[in-house]
């Protein structure tokens, strides 16, 4: 299966540095520009039971979130995760990128 149509939602986000598509049932479907995201508890980030995660050796803290989107920040880099019915769409911003831009752009595209 080609994940290009789903990844097209992730790449246009302003400040994009990398991203991933992860199945809610488990398993990374596609990723680029990020380290291994298979160990990230995305469900826990959305429920609030998990407040941080490690990506690319950087500890990201959960800043805010709701049922559809979670914002993270680690060492000056924002990240946003959107939840669809079956997938998590993860966007990693570059240093100095605005988390608001990542969130707005991802929300508009999903």
Beta strands, then each sheet from edge to edge (+ up, - down):
strand 1: 16-23
strand 2: 28-32
strand 3: 52-55
strand 4: 58-65
strand 5: 69-74
strand 6: 77-83
strand 7: 87-95
sheet 1: 2+ 1- 7+ 6- 5+ 4- 3+
end
